[in-house]
C-alpha cells in the first residue's frame, strides 16, 4: 500500500546521524574528563600512600633497605595499581558496555555495539608511566629528610 507510512531501521539510522555525532562528542568529552580525573586520583592515591608510610619506609631503611630498593618497591606498587585496575576494568567494563548498549538499542534504533579496544590500549601505557613517575616524585620529597628525622616523626 503506497499510502502507508513506515520507518525502517536503516532509514532511522540515516536520519539520526546528527544525534549520533553529538553522542560521540559528548561521550568522548565525558571519557576525557573521567580519564583526567582517574589519572589525578591515581597520583593522589600513590602520593598519599607514600606520605602516610614515611615512618614505615624510614624503619625499613634503618634496618638495611637501600634507597634504590625502596624506589623500586614504590614503582612496582604504583604499576600494580594500574595493572590490577586495568584487568578489572577490561573484565567488568567490556561485558557491562555490551549489556548497556544492547539495552539502549531496544529503545533507540540507531545504537549499535562495536567493541573499541584502542582507547584502552592507548591509556594503559600512559597510566603506567604516571604510576612509575608519581612514586619517584613523592620519594624525592621524602628523602630530603634523613632517616633519623623521619624515624622521630610521629603520625
Contact map, one row per residue, 1 for C-alpha under 8 A:
11110000000000000000000000000000000000000000000000000000000000000000000000000000000000000000000000000000000000000000000000000000000000000000000000000000000
11111000000000000000000000000000000000000000000000000000000000000000000000000000000000000000000000000000000000000000000000000000000000000000000000000000000
11111000000000000000000000000000000000000000000000000000000000000000000000000000000000000000000000000000000000000000000000000000000000000000000000000000000
11111100000000000000000000000000000000000000000000000000000000000000000000000000000000000000000000000000000000000000000000000000000000000000000000000000000
01111110000000000000000000000000000000000000000000000000000000000000000000000000000000000000000000000000000000000000000000000000000000000000000000000000000
00011111000000000000000000000000000000000000000000000000000000000000000000000000000000000000000000000000000000000000000000000000000000000000000000000000000
00001111101100000000000000000000000000000000000000000000000000000000000000000000000000000000000000000000000000000000000000000000000000000000000000000000000
00000111111100000000000000000000000000000000000000000000000000000000000000000000000000000000000000000000000000000000000000000000000000000000000000000000000
00000011111110000000000000000000000000000000000000000000000000000000000000000000000000000000000000000000000011000000000000000000000000000000000000000000000
00000001111111000000000000000000000000000000000000000000000000000000000000000000000000000000000000000000000000000000000000000000000000000000000000000000000
00000011111111100000000000000000000000000000000000000000000000000000000000000000000000000000000000000000000000000000000000000000000000000000000000000000000
00000011111111110000000000000000000000000000000000000000000000000000000000000000000000000000000000000000000011000000000000000000000000000000000000000000000
00000000111111111000000000000000000000000000000000000000000000000000000000000000000000000000000000000000000011000000000000000000000000000000000000000000000
00000000011111111000000000000000000000000000000000000000000000000000000000000000000000000000000000000000000000000000000000000000000000000000000000000000000
00000000001111111100000000000000000000000000000000000000000000000000000000000000000000000000000000000000000000000000000000000000000000000000000000000000000
00000000000111111111000000000000000000000000000000000000000000000000000000000000000000000000000000000000000001000000000000000000000000000000000000000000000
00000000000011111111100000000000000000000000000000000000000000000000000000000000000000000000000000000000000000000000000000000000000000000000000000000000000
00000000000000111111110000000000000000000000000000000000000000000000000000000000000000000000000000000000000000000000000000000000000000000000000000000000000
00000000000000011111111000000000000000000000000000000000000000000000000000000000000000000000000000000000000000000000000000000000000000000000000000000000000
00000000000000011111111100000000000000000000000000000000000000000000000000000000000000000000000000000000000001000000000000000000000000000000000000000000000
00000000000000001111111110000000000000000000000000000000000000000000000000000000000000000000000000000000000000000000000000000000000000000000000000000000000
00000000000000000111111111000000000000000000000000000000000000000000000000000000000000000000000000000000000000000000000000000000000000000000000000000000000
00000000000000000011111111100000000000000000000000000000000000000000000000000000000000000000000000000000000000000000000000000000000000000000000000000000000
00000000000000000001111111110000000000000000000000000000000000000000000000000000000000000000000000000000000000000000000000000000000000000000000000000000000
00000000000000000000111111111000000000000000000000000000000000000000000000000000000000000000000000000000000000000000000000000000000000000000000000000000000
00000000000000000000011111111100000000000000000000000000000000000000000000000000000000000000000000000000000000000000000000000000000000000000000000000000000
00000000000000000000001111111110000000000000000000000000000000000000000000000000000000000000000000000000000000000000000000000000000000000000000000000000000
00000000000000000000000111111111000000000000000000000000000000000000000000000000000000000000000000000000000000000000000000000000000000000000000000000000000
00000000000000000000000011111111100000000000000000000000000000000000000000000000000000000000000000000000000000000000000000000000000000000000000000000000000
00000000000000000000000001111111110000000000000000000000000000000000000000000000000000000000000000000000000000000000000000000000000000000000000000000000000
00000000000000000000000000111111111000000000000000000000000000000000000000000000000000000000000000000000000000000000000000000000000000000000000000000000000
00000000000000000000000000011111111100000000000000000000000000000000000000000000000000000000000000000000000000000000000000000000000000000000000000000000000
00000000000000000000000000001111111110000000000000000000000000000000000000000000000000000000000000000000000000000000000000000000000000000000000000000000000
00000000000000000000000000000111111111000000000000000000000000000000000000000000000000000000000000000000000000000000000000000000000000000000000000000000000
00000000000000000000000000000011111111100000000000000000000000000000000000000000000000000000000000000000000000000000000000000000000000000000000000000000000
00000000000000000000000000000001111111110000000000000000000000000000000000000000000000000000000000000000000000000000000000000000000000000000000000000000000
00000000000000000000000000000000111111111000000000000000000000000000000000000000000000000000000000000000000000000000000000000000000000000000000000000000000
00000000000000000000000000000000011111111100000000000000000000000000000000000000000000000000000000000000000000000000000000000000000000000000000000000000000
00000000000000000000000000000000001111111110000000000000000000000000000000000000000000000000000000000000000000000000000000000010010000000000000000000000000
00000000000000000000000000000000000111111111000000000000000000000000000000000000000000000000000000000000000000000000000000000000000000000000000000000000000
00000000000000000000000000000000000011111111100000000000000000000000000000000000000000000000000000000000000000000000000000000000000000000000000000000000000
00000000000000000000000000000000000001111111110000000000000000000000000000000000000000000000000000000000000000000000000000000000001000000000000000000000000
00000000000000000000000000000000000000111111111000000000000000000000000000000000000000000000000000000000000000000000000000000000011001000000000000000000000
00000000000000000000000000000000000000011111111100000000000000000000000000000000000000000000000000000000000000000000000000000000000000000000000000000000000
00000000000000000000000000000000000000001111111110000000000000000000000000000000000000000000000000000000000000000000000000000000000000000000000000000000000
00000000000000000000000000000000000000000111111111000000000000000000000000000100000000000000000000000000000000000000000000000000001001100000000000000000000
00000000000000000000000000000000000000000011111111100000000000000000000000000000000000000000000000000000000000000000000000000000000001100100000000000000000
00000000000000000000000000000000000000000001111111110000000000000000000000000000000000000000000000000000000000000000000000000000000000000000000000000000000
00000000000000000000000000000000000000000000111111111000000000000000000000000000000000000000000000000000000000000000000000000000000000000000000000000000000
00000000000000000000000000000000000000000000011111111100000000000000000000000000000000000000000000000000000000000000000000000000000000100110000000000000000
00000000000000000000000000000000000000000000001111111100000000000000000000000000000000000000000000000000000000000000000000000000000000000100010000000000000
00000000000000000000000000000000000000000000000111111110000000000000000000000000000000000000000000000000000000000000000000000000000000000000000000000000001
00000000000000000000000000000000000000000000000011111111100000000000000000000000000000000000000000000000000000000000000000000000000000000000000000000000000
00000000000000000000000000000000000000000000000001111111110000000000000000000000000000000000000000000000000000000000000000000000000000000000010000000100000
00000000000000000000000000000000000000000000000000011111111000000000000000000000000000000000000000000000000000000000000000000000000000000000000000000110111
00000000000000000000000000000000000000000000000000001111111100000000000000000000000000000000000000000000000000000000000000000000000000000000000000000000000
00000000000000000000000000000000000000000000000000001111111110000000010000000000000000000000000000000000000000000000000000000000000000000000000000000000000
00000000000000000000000000000000000000000000000000000111111111000000000000000000000000000000000000000000000000000000000000000000000000000000000000110110000
00000000000000000000000000000000000000000000000000000011111111100000000000000000000000000000000000000000000000000000000000000000000000000000000000100010000
00000000000000000000000000000000000000000000000000000001111111111000000000000000000000000000000000000000000000000000000000000000000000000000000000000000000
00000000000000000000000000000000000000000000000000000000111111111110000000000000000000000000000000000000000000000000000000000000000000000000000000100000000
00000000000000000000000000000000000000000000000000000000011111111000000000000000000000000000000000000000000000000000000000000000000000000000000000100000000
00000000000000000000000000000000000000000000000000000000001111111000000000000000000000000000000000000000000000000000000000000000000000000000000000000000000
00000000000000000000000000000000000000000000000000000000000111111100000000000000000000000000000000000000000000000000000000000000000000000000000000000000000
00000000000000000000000000000000000000000000000000000000000111111110110000000000000000000000000000000000000000000000000000000000000000000000000000000000000
00000000000000000000000000000000000000000000000000000000000010011111110000000000000000000000000000000000000000000000000000000000000000000000000000000000000
00000000000000000000000000000000000000000000000000000000000010001111111000000000000000000000000000000000000000000000000000000000000000000000000000000000000
00000000000000000000000000000000000000000000000000000000000000000111111100000000000000000000000000000000000000000000000000000000000000000000000000000000000
00000000000000000000000000000000000000000000000000000000000000001111111110000000000000000000000000000000000000000000000000000000000000000000000000000000000
00000000000000000000000000000000000000000000000000000000100000001111111111000000000000000000000000000000000000000000000000000000000000000000000000000000000
00000000000000000000000000000000000000000000000000000000000000000011111111100000000000000000000000000000000000000000000000000000000000110010000000000000000
00000000000000000000000000000000000000000000000000000000000000000001111111110000000000000000000000000000000000000000000000000000000000000000000000000000000
00000000000000000000000000000000000000000000000000000000000000000000111111111000000000000000000000000000000000000000000000000000000000000000000000000000000
00000000000000000000000000000000000000000000000000000000000000000000011111111100000000000000000000000000000000000000000000000000000000110000000000000000000
00000000000000000000000000000000000000000000000000000000000000000000001111111110000000000000000000000000000000000000000000000000001110110000000000000000000
00000000000000000000000000000000000000000000000000000000000000000000000111111111000000000000000000000000000000000000000000000000000100000000000000000000000
00000000000000000000000000000000000000000000000000000000000000000000000011111111100000000000000000000000000000000000000000000000000000000000000000000000000
00000000000000000000000000000000000000000000010000000000000000000000000001111111110000000000000000000000000000000000000000000000001101100000000000000000000
00000000000000000000000000000000000000000000000000000000000000000000000000111111111000000000000000000000000000000000000000000001001100000000000000000000000
00000000000000000000000000000000000000000000000000000000000000000000000000011111111100000000000000000000000000000000000000000000000000000000000000000000000
00000000000000000000000000000000000000000000000000000000000000000000000000001111111110000000000000000000000000000000000000000000001000000000000000000000000
00000000000000000000000000000000000000000000000000000000000000000000000000000111111111000000000000000000000000000000000000010011001000000000000000000000000
00000000000000000000000000000000000000000000000000000000000000000000000000000011111111100000000000000000000000000000000000000001000000000000000000000000000
00000000000000000000000000000000000000000000000000000000000000000000000000000001111111110000000000000000000000000000000000000000000000000000000000000000000
00000000000000000000000000000000000000000000000000000000000000000000000000000000111111111000000000000000000000000000000000000000000000000000000000000000000
00000000000000000000000000000000000000000000000000000000000000000000000000000000011111111100000000000000000000000000000000010000000000000000000000000000000
00000000000000000000000000000000000000000000000000000000000000000000000000000000001111111110000000000000000000000000000000000000000000000000000000000000000
00000000000000000000000000000000000000000000000000000000000000000000000000000000000111111111100000000000000000000000000000000000000000000000000000000000000
00000000000000000000000000000000000000000000000000000000000000000000000000000000000011111111110000000000000000000000000000000000000000000000000000000000000
00000000000000000000000000000000000000000000000000000000000000000000000000000000000001111111110000000000000000000000000000000000000000000000000000000000000
00000000000000000000000000000000000000000000000000000000000000000000000000000000000000111111111000000000000000000000000000000000000000000000000000000000000
00000000000000000000000000000000000000000000000000000000000000000000000000000000000000011111111100000000000000000000000000000000000000000000000000000000000
00000000000000000000000000000000000000000000000000000000000000000000000000000000000000011111111110000000000000000000000000000000000000000000000000000000000
00000000000000000000000000000000000000000000000000000000000000000000000000000000000000001111111111000000000000000010000000000000000000000000000000000000000
00000000000000000000000000000000000000000000000000000000000000000000000000000000000000000011111111100000000000000000000000000000000000000000000000000000000
00000000000000000000000000000000000000000000000000000000000000000000000000000000000000000001111111110000000000000000000000000000000000000000000000000000000
00000000000000000000000000000000000000000000000000000000000000000000000000000000000000000000111111111000000000000000000000000000000000000000000000000000000
00000000000000000000000000000000000000000000000000000000000000000000000000000000000000000000011111111100000000001000000000000000000000000000000000000000000
00000000000000000000000000000000000000000000000000000000000000000000000000000000000000000000001111111110000000000000000000000000000000000000000000000000000
00000000000000000000000000000000000000000000000000000000000000000000000000000000000000000000000111111111000000000000000000000000000000000000000000000000000
00000000000000000000000000000000000000000000000000000000000000000000000000000000000000000000000011111111100000111000000000000000000000000000000000000000000
00000000000000000000000000000000000000000000000000000000000000000000000000000000000000000000000001111111110000111000000000000000000000000000000000000000000
00000000000000000000000000000000000000000000000000000000000000000000000000000000000000000000000000111111111000000000000000000000000000000000000000000000000
00000000000000000000000000000000000000000000000000000000000000000000000000000000000000000000000000011111111100100000000000000000000000000000000000000000000
00000000000000000000000000000000000000000000000000000000000000000000000000000000000000000000000000001111111111110000000000000000000000000000000000000000000
00000000000000000000000000000000000000000000000000000000000000000000000000000000000000000000000000000111111110000000000000000000000000000000000000000000000
00000000000000000000000000000000000000000000000000000000000000000000000000000000000000000000000000000011111110000000000000000000000000000000000000000000000
00000000000000000000000000000000000000000000000000000000000000000000000000000000000000000000000000000001111111100000000000000000000000000000000000000000000
00000000100110000000000000000000000000000000000000000000000000000000000000000000000000000000000000000000111111100000000000000000000000000000000000000000000
00000000100110010001000000000000000000000000000000000000000000000000000000000000000000000000000000000000100111110000000000000000000000000000000000000000000
00000000000000000000000000000000000000000000000000000000000000000000000000000000000000000000000000001101100111111000000000000000000000000000000000000000000
00000000000000000000000000000000000000000000000000000000000000000000000000000000000000000000000000001100100001111100000000000000000000000000000000000000000
00000000000000000000000000000000000000000000000000000000000000000000000000000000000000000000000001001100000000111110000000000000000000000000000000000000000
00000000000000000000000000000000000000000000000000000000000000000000000000000000000000000000000000000000000000011111000000000000000000000000000000000000000
00000000000000000000000000000000000000000000000000000000000000000000000000000000000000000000010000000000000000001111100000000000000000000000000000000000000
00000000000000000000000000000000000000000000000000000000000000000000000000000000000000000000000000000000000000000111111100000000000000000000000000000000000
00000000000000000000000000000000000000000000000000000000000000000000000000000000000000000000000000000000000000000011111110000000000000000000000000000000000
00000000000000000000000000000000000000000000000000000000000000000000000000000000000000000000000000000000000000000001111111000000000000000000000000000000000
00000000000000000000000000000000000000000000000000000000000000000000000000000000000000000000000000000000000000000001111111100000000000000000000000000000000
00000000000000000000000000000000000000000000000000000000000000000000000000000000000000000000000000000000000000000001111111110000000000000000000000000000000
00000000000000000000000000000000000000000000000000000000000000000000000000000000000000000000000000000000000000000000111111111000000000000000000000000000000
00000000000000000000000000000000000000000000000000000000000000000000000000000000000000000000000000000000000000000000011111111100000000000000000000000000000
00000000000000000000000000000000000000000000000000000000000000000000000000000000000000000000000000000000000000000000001111111110000000000000000000000000000
00000000000000000000000000000000000000000000000000000000000000000000000000000000010001000000000000000000000000000000000111111111000000000000000000000000000
00000000000000000000000000000000000000000000000000000000000000000000000000000000000000000000000000000000000000000000000011111111100000000000000000000000000
00000000000000000000000000000000000000000000000000000000000000000000000000000000000000000000000000000000000000000000000001111111110000000000000000000000000
00000000000000000000000000000000000000100000000000000000000000000000000000000000010000000000000000000000000000000000000000111111111000000000000000000000000
00000000000000000000000000000000000000000000000000000000000000000000000000000010011000000000000000000000000000000000000000011111111100000000000000000000000
00000000000000000000000000000000000000000000000000000000000000000000000000000000000000000000000000000000000000000000000000001111111110000000000000000000000
00000000000000000000000000000000000000100010000000000000000000000000000000000000000000000000000000000000000000000000000000000111111111000000000000000000000
00000000000000000000000000000000000000000110010000000000000000000000000000100110110000000000000000000000000000000000000000000011111111100000000000000000000
00000000000000000000000000000000000000000000000000000000000000000000000000110110000000000000000000000000000000000000000000000001111111110000000000000000000
00000000000000000000000000000000000000000000000000000000000000000000000000100000000000000000000000000000000000000000000000000000111111111000000000000000000
00000000000000000000000000000000000000000010011000000000000000000000000000000100000000000000000000000000000000000000000000000000011111111100000000000000000
00000000000000000000000000000000000000000000011001000000000000000000001001100100000000000000000000000000000000000000000000000000001111111110000000000000000
00000000000000000000000000000000000000000000000000000000000000000000001001100000000000000000000000000000000000000000000000000000000111111111000000000000000
00000000000000000000000000000000000000000000000000000000000000000000000000000000000000000000000000000000000000000000000000000000000011111111100000000000000
00000000000000000000000000000000000000000000001001100000000000000000000000000000000000000000000000000000000000000000000000000000000001111111110000000000000
00000000000000000000000000000000000000000000000001000000000000000000001000000000000000000000000000000000000000000000000000000000000000111111111000000000000
00000000000000000000000000000000000000000000000000000000000000000000000000000000000000000000000000000000000000000000000000000000000000011111111100000000000
00000000000000000000000000000000000000000000000000000000000000000000000000000000000000000000000000000000000000000000000000000000000000001111111100000000000
00000000000000000000000000000000000000000000000000100100000000000000000000000000000000000000000000000000000000000000000000000000000000000111111110000000000
00000000000000000000000000000000000000000000000000000000000000000000000000000000000000000000000000000000000000000000000000000000000000000011111111000000000
00000000000000000000000000000000000000000000000000000000000000000000000000000000000000000000000000000000000000000000000000000000000000000001111111000000000
00000000000000000000000000000000000000000000000000000000000000000000000000000000000000000000000000000000000000000000000000000000000000000000011111101100000
00000000000000000000000000000000000000000000000000000000000000000000000000000000000000000000000000000000000000000000000000000000000000000000001111111100000
00000000000000000000000000000000000000000000000000000000011011000000000000000000000000000000000000000000000000000000000000000000000000000000000011111110000
00000000000000000000000000000000000000000000000000000000010000000000000000000000000000000000000000000000000000000000000000000000000000000000000001111111000
00000000000000000000000000000000000000000000000000000000000000000000000000000000000000000000000000000000000000000000000000000000000000000000000011111111100
00000000000000000000000000000000000000000000000000000110010000000000000000000000000000000000000000000000000000000000000000000000000000000000000011111111100
00000000000000000000000000000000000000000000000000000010011000000000000000000000000000000000000000000000000000000000000000000000000000000000000000111111110
00000000000000000000000000000000000000000000000000000000000000000000000000000000000000000000000000000000000000000000000000000000000000000000000000011111110
00000000000000000000000000000000000000000000000000000010000000000000000000000000000000000000000000000000000000000000000000000000000000000000000000001111111
00000000000000000000000000000000000000000000000000000010000000000000000000000000000000000000000000000000000000000000000000000000000000000000000000000011111
00000000000000000000000000000000000000000000000000010010000000000000000000000000000000000000000000000000000000000000000000000000000000000000000000000000111
